[in-house]
Amino acid sequence: MSRQFAILGLGYFGITLAEELVRKHNQVLGVDRSETRVNEFADLFSHTVAADITDEKALAELSLGDYDAVIIDVDDNIEASMVCTMLAKEQGAQEVWAKAHSDTHYRLLKQLGADHVVYPERDIGMRVAESLHYHALVDFIRLGERQFIVEFQTTERLTERCHTIGDLGLDDANLALIAIRRGDGLEKAPDNDAPLKPHDHLVLMGDLEDLRNLGKKL
């Protein structure tokens, strides 16, 4: 089902979003104050407009309330992103996503009413640090302050010691094994007798400290 999105500010983040959203057959509006940049990426979007995204009248003409979500990406002007976020909410945008550039910017955008604040540098930094420290970590999703879903890849060292899920000694009260991904196959909620093989992907949910302790064993 096609949805409609408006991307205000055509930075690298916004352009990347547009490419993926259009690839998934959505309708995407692109808006930037630079006419040169609008023309450069016109073929990527369903529709483009050259306009000042901090101008209240210019934004009113875009009918932002008609879009499923509005995404704000202003790479070089924190003030502009804050003004645009405030105006988009005032003009009835259903859902506002804004890109932050610092911790302070993040907090200000939340206070201005942004429904979702994306902080790529911090998020990617966290992922890279975790992957470097826990070499078997493939990916993770934060569910709360301490709860995560984590995907680990089993190592040969592990499978030499642990031949089945039961051998991992998981504490069911704190860690839940959701699935094993092996190649293109997915085994959901495997029991303790399920075999472990090198390069299996284990998808687990639980407390951060318990997941980290398991990661050290891998």
N, C-alpha and C positions, 0 to 999 in steps of 0.2 A: 504494500500500500504506500503510495507516494505521499510524502509530507512536505511542508513548506518551511524554509528556514531563511533568516536574514542575517548576513554576516556584515557587521559594521566595522570597517577598518581592515584593509587587505594586507596584513602582515603575513609572515611565513606561516604562522599558526592558522590564520584564517584561510589562506590559500590551500593548505593541506586539508583542512576540514572540508572545504568546498569540493575538492577533488574526490574525497571519499563519499561525501553525501550525494554528489551527482552520480558517482559510479553505482550507488545503490538506488538510483532512479528517483531521487527527490528533486523538488524544485528549490533552487537556491538563488536568493538575491544577494548581490555584492555591492557594497557602498564604500566609497573612499573619497576623501577630499581631493586627492590627486587624480586629475583627469587622465594623466599619462598612465598611471597604474591601473585605472579602470579600463582603459583601452587595451592595455597589455594583456589583461586576463579576461576580457569580455567573452571570449569563446568558451571559457570554462563554466561560466554561470548561465542560469536560465535568463537572468536579467541583471543589468548593472546600472548604477546611478552614481554620478559624480556629485557629491554634496558634503557639506560640513556636518559631521555627525554630532557636533556640539551645538548646532543651531536648532532651536526648538521648532521653528516653523518648517525647516527642511525635514526634520524627523516626522513631524505630523503628517506630511504629504506621503510618507511611506506606509502609513496604516499598519504599524508594527503589531497591533493587536490581532491582525489576521494571520500571523505566522505562528507555527507550532513552537518555535523558539527563536530567540534573538541572541546572536553570539557577538561579543564585543572584543576586538583585537586591535589595540592601539599600541604599537611597539615603542614609539618614541615620545609619548606624552601621557604621563600618569593622570594629570589633571583632566585631559580630554576623555580618558576612559571612565573617570569618576562622573563627570558631567553627563556623558552619554548613558551610563548605567542609570543614573537618577532620572533622566528624561525618558528613557525607554520604559521604566517602571511607571512613571507618571502617565505615559501615553497608553498604558494598558497592555504592554507586552505580556504574553501568557507565561513565558519562562525566559529568564535572562541568564546567560552564561557569560562570564567575563574573565579575561586573562589577567593574572596578577604578576607583578615584577619584583615584589618584596613582601616581607611579612607585614609591614605596615600597610602597604597597598592592599594586601589580602583582607586585613581587618576592615579597612575603610570600605571596600567593595561590599562586604557582607553587611555593614551597617547601612549602606545606601540601598540595600534591598536585593542585591544579586542573589538569584536562587542557587546558582552554582558558581564557585570561583575556582578556576584552573590555575595551578601554579607549576608549570612544566619543569622549571629548573629544580625546584625542591623535590617534586615527585620522582623525576628521573634520577636525581642524586641519591634519593633513598633506595631506589631499586638497584642502582649500580653498586652502592655500598653493601647492601644485603647480598647481592650476587657474588661480590668479591669475597665477602667474609664467609658465606656459606656456599661453597663451590657447587653444590648440587641443586641450588635453588634455581627454578625455571621462571616462576612468576608468582605474584601474590596479589590478593585483593583485601583491602582494609574494610572490615565490617563495623568496627567501632574503635574505641580507644585501645583495647587490648585483644580484640578478636579478629582473626584473619582467616582467609582461605589461601592455602599455599600449595604450590605444585613443586614437588621435588623429583629429581631424576635419580634412580638408584644407581649405585656404583658397583663395580666388580668386587671391591673390597667389602661392601655391605652384603652382597649376595653370597659371598664365600662364607659368611657367618650366619646369615639369615636366609633360610630356604623358603619360608612361607610368611604370610602376614603375621601369623601368631608369634613367630620368632622375633618380631620387632618389639614385642612387649608393650604395645600401646596402652596407655591408661584411658579406657573408654569414657571415664568421667570427665576427662579434660581434652581428649583428642578424638576426633571422628574421621575415619577413613571413608571418604565419599566415593572414590572410584580409583581404578587403575587404568591408565591409558597405555596401550601397547601397540605401537604402529598406528593403524587406522581404527583399531578396535578399542572399545571402552567397556570395562566391566564395572557395573555400578554396585556399590555396597558389598564388596567382596568379603567372604567369611575368612576365618583364621587359617583355613586349610589352603587358601589360594596361594599358588606358587609365586615367588619373586624371581625376576630375571634381570640381568644387567640392562640398564637403559629404560626400564619401566618408568612411567611417570605416575607418582602417587599424589593424589589430590586429597588434602586433609583440611579439616576445619578445627580451630581450637584457639587456646590462649597463646599469646605471643611467646611467653617464656617457655612453655611446653614445646612449641614448634621449633624454637631456637635450640632447645636441648636435643630434639630429634635431629635437627640439621647437623649438629656437631658429630653425631654418630655416622653420618653418611660420608 
